[in-house]
Amino acid sequence: MPENAKRVFRGVIFDVYQWEQKGYDGNVKIFEKLQRPDTAVIIPVTQNGKIIIAKQEQPGKAPFVGLVGGRVDEGEDVLAAAQRELLEETGYEAKEWELFDAVEPVSKIDWTVHTFVAKGCKKVSEQNLDGAEKIEVLLVDFDTFVEKVLYGDLADIELKIRLLEAKLDPVKMEAFKKQLGV
């Protein structure tokens, strides 16, 4: 965000910033960008090598299958947010955490999606969901996980790209499996 950007709207999730900027033609124009809290997404792997995915329902959205995760709270470390989201949404805790990827998916939004691999997951409590979500925890093997990402209902474009690359290169696929610990 440019230093001269001013917040012109504060929302529940999104804030809108605007600033004046001189164009290449010398004219001054108003530019705009959204800002929102970062997101923590988790690929949880249980102690016996199963990958946790979630069948989810949220108001205003069609039911979907996805990875667990959510918004990073103000002042919260992104890893702490990932750990909190895993516990709240699944009741699992992990022994080992590794940053898998961090992307800024939209150039006009100041927002990063951090994806972690959580290894050695063990169920320690019941889910603690907020009132705006229903989550059914599903445990799948690696091959089912790959099929759901590539051809099924688990929509995560960055993960799909990684798995497509790995599907074309057995060395990359083995590296991916090793990174997940399966």
Secondary structure by P-SEA (a helix, b strand, c coil): cccccccccccccbbbbbbbbbccccbbbbbbbbbbbbbbbbbcccccbbbbbbbcccccccbbbbbbcccccccccaaaaaaaaaaaacccccccccccccccccccccbbbbbbbbccccccccccccccbbbbbbbbcaaaaaaaacccccccaaaaaaaaaaaacaaaaaaaaaaacc
